[in-house]
Amino acid sequence: MPALLVWAGSLADPWTISDDELMQSLRIIILTIALDFGDLNDIRPGTATFNIVLFTLFTLLLDSRFLGQACQ
């Protein structure tokens, strides 16, 4: 998740990430850190893995956004 959060945070508007962009980025990150990952088709919209990552990513983005506003 840290790598995905850094990637999302580097975008001009992380709220506009398409499912395809997220899927491709997540697959690249997975291949980088887990060379023996089973089937990359498990990482696609509608699967449990994708939905958990999507929920977690946007929860973290919301938390960081509100935290940033509270610190100003």
N, C-alpha and C positions, 0 to 999 in steps of 0.2 A: 504494500500500500504506500509506503513512503515514496517510492519511485513514481508511482502513478499520481500521487498528490503533487509532487514537484513538477511533473509534466503538465498536469492540469493547471497548476498555478502559474506556469510560464506562458500560458495562452492569454491573448488579449481579453477574451471573454469566456471563462470556463463554463459558463451557463449554457453555451451553445454547442457543446460537444455532441456530435452525432453518435448514434450507436455504432456505426461503422468505424469512426475514428477511435472510439473507446475500445472496440474489439481489437482493432489492429495494434494499437498501442499496448494493450494488455498482453496480447500474444507476443509482441517483441520483448516486453519486459520478462514474461514467463520464460521465453527461450533463452534469455540472457542469464537468468539466475537458476533455472532448473532445466538443464540440458536433457534430462531424462523424463520430462513431462510427457504423459501418455498421449492423449489425443487433443490437438488444438481445436478441434471441432466442438469440444466441450466448452469453449469460450466463444459464445455467440449469444446474441439477444434471445431472451426467453429461457435460457438455462439457469439453473440455480447459481452456478458460479458467477455468471455475468450479473445476475440480479443482486447478489450479495455485494459484489464489487461496486456496482452502480449505487446502491443504497449507502454503502460505507463512504464512497467518494463524495457524494453530495452532502452527506451528514458532516464530514470533515470540512468541506468547503464552506458550508453554512456556519459551522463553529468558528472557523478561522475568520470568516467575514465579520461575524458579530464580535469576536474577540478583538479584531483590529479596530472596529468602530468604538468599542468600549475603552480602548487604550488611547484614543485621540483626545 
